[in-house]
Amino acid sequence: MKQPKPQRRSFPGMTPFGAKVRALRNGRGVTQKAMASALGVSAAYLSALEHGQRGRPSPAMVRQICAYFGLMWDDADQLKRLAQISHPRIVVDTGGLSPKATELANLLAERIGTLDDETVDWLLSEIMSAGGRKSEGPTH
């Protein structure tokens, strides 16, 4: 019997924004407590933000974090983009769309927790290319 592939997620439950903030913080040897104090928020809030237990951060919080780490230009733009795509509890409204679109949204919601990173990467690539060339799908 074939064994299922193990999950390969570096930071389970983290949003792309949270993972980036944690990487920046760890890369500079900064504790959550020290960073939270400098930003004027609680360490619990910062932890929840990193772990996807809070909604996406406000634009003001993103600017504060960029300033804290001295991020400019492309680096600041990347963090802003990650904040925009990091809402941990997203709702997809398929009203008015095709039955297939509704089926896709429901299947994704139901099964996203069982997908390995390779499959997630493939799905992201396919969706981002939105009708580009056909792919063979993930290799397992």
NORPEMO-V408483 format. One record per backbone hydrogen bond with DSSP energy under -1.0 kcal/mol. CO is the residue of the C=O (numbers start at 0). NH is the residue of the N-H. E is the energy in kcal/mol with one decimal. If there is no record, write none. Layout:
co->CO nh->NH e->E
co->CO nh->NH e->E
This chain:
co->10 nh->13 e->-2.2
co->14 nh->18 e->-2.8
co->15 nh->19 e->-1.9
co->16 nh->20 e->-2.6
co->17 nh->21 e->-2.5
co->18 nh->22 e->-2.3
co->19 nh->23 e->-2.6
co->20 nh->24 e->-2.9
co->21 nh->25 e->-3.2
co->22 nh->26 e->-2.5
co->23 nh->27 e->-1.1
co->24 nh->29 e->-2.7
co->25 nh->28 e->-1.2
co->30 nh->34 e->-2.4
co->31 nh->35 e->-3.0
co->32 nh->36 e->-2.2
co->33 nh->37 e->-2.1
co->34 nh->38 e->-1.9
co->35 nh->39 e->-1.1
co->35 nh->40 e->-2.5
co->41 nh->45 e->-2.1
co->42 nh->46 e->-2.5
co->43 nh->47 e->-2.5
co->44 nh->48 e->-2.5
co->45 nh->49 e->-2.4
co->46 nh->50 e->-2.2
co->47 nh->52 e->-2.7
co->57 nh->61 e->-2.3
co->58 nh->62 e->-2.4
co->59 nh->63 e->-2.3
co->60 nh->64 e->-2.5
co->61 nh->65 e->-2.5
co->62 nh->66 e->-2.6
co->63 nh->67 e->-2.7
co->64 nh->68 e->-2.2
co->65 nh->70 e->-2.9
co->71 nh->74 e->-1.5
co->72 nh->76 e->-2.5
co->73 nh->77 e->-2.5
co->74 nh->78 e->-2.0
co->75 nh->79 e->-2.2
co->76 nh->80 e->-2.4
co->77 nh->81 e->-2.6
co->78 nh->82 e->-2.1
co->79 nh->83 e->-1.8
co->80 nh->84 e->-1.5
co->82 nh->85 e->-1.3
co->93 nh->96 e->-2.4
co->97 nh->101 e->-1.9
co->98 nh->102 e->-2.5
co->99 nh->103 e->-2.7
co->100 nh->104 e->-2.4
co->101 nh->105 e->-2.3
co->102 nh->106 e->-2.8
co->103 nh->107 e->-2.6
co->104 nh->108 e->-2.3
co->105 nh->109 e->-2.3
co->106 nh->110 e->-2.5
co->107 nh->111 e->-1.9
co->110 nh->113 e->-2.1
co->111 nh->114 e->-1.0
co->115 nh->119 e->-2.3
co->116 nh->120 e->-2.9
co->117 nh->121 e->-2.1
co->118 nh->122 e->-2.8
co->119 nh->123 e->-2.8
co->120 nh->124 e->-2.4
co->121 nh->125 e->-2.6
co->122 nh->126 e->-2.7
co->123 nh->127 e->-2.8
co->124 nh->128 e->-2.0
